Each structure stands twice: as structure tokens, then as C-alpha cells.
Amino acid sequence: MMLGHEGVVRALTVRLRERLSAQVGALRAELGVDVRALPDVPAEQIHPTEVDVVSKGRFPVFMVTQDGTGIQQSTRQVEAGPDHDEYEFRYRCRITFYATGDSPESTEAQRKRLLLALRQTVLTDRILYNEGGQSAVVDHG
């Protein structure tokens, strides 16, 4: 049984909810900036669907969504014999976030810092698990 596109989105959302806030805190300490320059990202601000950003009224807001409905599939035979085939499916996901600062410059700096924390969160420990123990591997390519 495999995760499928929706399962990958959910697993990635769970990963961000569990780890992004700590990564933001570590980056804030490393850069020596305050919470205005790099705000906290509460788990409830990370969504597995698109949301109306304006109605949220609080930033930053993160959304993990499917990037189209297509998949790439490949097969390979790992063991000799007709009883074993291995399939690999690649699902594209998109992480969108909205942030706002006190000025265009502070917004841009905040965007770059949040993007760095997001990249570090996604690319560190690239195996995602769901509640059933199934897994997917993040491929940043």
C-alpha cells in the first residue's frame, strides 16, 4: 500500500507542524534576530490545503498542496523472478507561504529567512512517515 498524493501532502504537513517552529527558533538564534524579524510559526498556521489567507488574519501562513495531478512512475526488478516488482511514484507538492513585515524590506528579509527555515526542515531527514508506518522520500530535484 502506498501513501498516494494526498498522503504525501498530509505527511509533509505533519512534518512541518512538528519541526518548522523549532527550526525557525534555531535560525532566529543563529542570526541574532528577534521575533519581529523572524516570527514564530504555530502548527495551526500550517495547512494541508489552500486557505483564504486574508480571513486567517495572522501571518505567516503555510499551505501544502498537490502540484498538479500527474505522477511519474518507474519500475525496476530487484529480485530475479516473476513474483517481485518494485514501483516508484513521484508526486509533486507545493509549499506556499505568506508573510508580512513592517516595510517592503523587512517583508523580503522575513520571506528569505522563512524560506531558509522551510528548506532546512524539509531537506533534513527526508523520509516522511504517515500514521500507518508507510513512508515517502523527499526529492528536492
C-alpha positions in Angstrom: 0.0 0.0 0.0 1.3 3.4 -0.8 0.7 6.9 0.5 -0.6 8.4 -2.7 -0.6 12.1 -3.5 -2.9 13.1 -0.6 -1.0 11.0 1.9 2.3 12.7 0.9 0.7 16.1 1.4 -0.6 15.1 4.8 2.8 13.6 5.8 4.6 16.7 4.7 2.1 18.9 6.6 2.7 16.8 9.8 6.5 17.2 9.4 6.2 20.9 9.1 3.8 21.2 12.1 6.2 19.1 14.2 9.5 20.7 13.2 9.3 24.1 11.5 8.7 26.1 14.6 11.9 24.7 16.2 13.9 25.3 13.0 12.7 28.9 12.9 13.7 29.4 16.6 17.2 27.9 15.9 17.6 30.1 12.9 16.5 33.2 14.9 19.1 32.4 17.5 21.8 31.8 14.8 21.1 35.1 13.1 20.6 37.0 16.3 17.3 38.5 15.2 14.1 39.0 17.2 10.6 37.6 16.7 9.6 40.6 14.6 12.3 39.8 12.1 11.6 36.1 12.1 8.2 35.3 13.5 7.1 32.0 15.2 5.1 29.6 13.0 2.4 27.9 15.2 1.3 24.5 13.9 -2.3 25.8 13.4 -0.8 28.2 10.7 0.3 25.2 8.6 -2.5 23.8 6.4 -2.8 20.7 4.1 -5.0 22.7 1.7 -5.2 26.2 0.3 -6.8 28.6 2.7 -8.1 32.1 2.5 -5.1 34.0 3.7 -6.9 37.2 4.4 -9.5 35.5 6.7 -6.7 34.0 8.7 -5.6 37.5 9.8 -2.4 36.2 11.2 0.9 35.6 9.4 2.9 33.7 8.5 0.5 31.2 6.9 1.8 28.0 5.2 -0.1 25.7 2.8 1.0 22.3 1.5 -0.8 21.3 -1.7 -0.6 19.0 -4.6 1.2 20.5 -7.6 -1.0 19.2 -10.3 -2.4 15.7 -10.6 0.2 14.0 -12.7 2.7 11.5 -11.3 5.9 10.0 -12.6 6.1 6.2 -12.4 9.0 3.9 -12.9 9.5 0.2 -12.3 12.5 -1.9 -11.6 13.1 -5.6 -11.0 15.1 -6.0 -7.8 14.9 -9.7 -7.5 15.0 -12.4 -10.2 11.7 -14.0 -10.8 8.1 -13.1 -11.6 6.9 -12.6 -8.0 8.5 -9.3 -7.2 8.2 -5.9 -8.9 9.0 -2.6 -7.3 7.3 0.6 -8.4 8.3 4.1 -7.6 5.9 7.0 -7.9 6.8 10.7 -7.7 4.2 13.2 -6.5 4.9 16.9 -6.8 3.9 19.0 -3.9 3.9 22.8 -3.4 4.5 24.7 -0.2 3.2 28.2 -0.4 3.6 30.7 2.4 2.6 34.3 3.1 4.4 36.6 5.5 4.3 40.3 6.2 6.7 42.7 7.8 6.6 46.4 8.7 8.1 47.5 5.4 8.9 46.0 2.0 12.4 45.5 3.1 11.5 43.7 6.3 8.9 41.6 4.5 11.6 40.5 2.0 14.1 39.7 4.7 11.4 37.7 6.6 10.4 35.8 3.4 14.1 34.8 2.8 14.6 33.7 6.4 11.3 31.7 6.5 12.3 30.1 3.2 15.6 29.0 4.6 14.0 27.5 7.7 11.5 25.8 5.5 14.2 24.3 3.3 16.2 23.1 6.3 13.0 21.5 7.8 12.1 19.7 4.5 15.5 18.5 3.5 16.7 17.3 6.9 15.6 13.8 7.5 14.0 13.4 4.1 11.9 10.3 4.9 8.2 11.2 5.7 6.1 8.6 7.6 2.3 8.5 8.0 0.4 7.2 11.0 0.3 3.7 9.4 4.1 3.5 9.1 4.2 4.0 5.3 6.8 6.3 4.0 7.8 8.6 1.2 11.2 10.2 0.4 11.5 13.9 -0.3 13.3 14.5 -3.5 14.2 18.1 -3.9 15.0 17.8 -7.6 
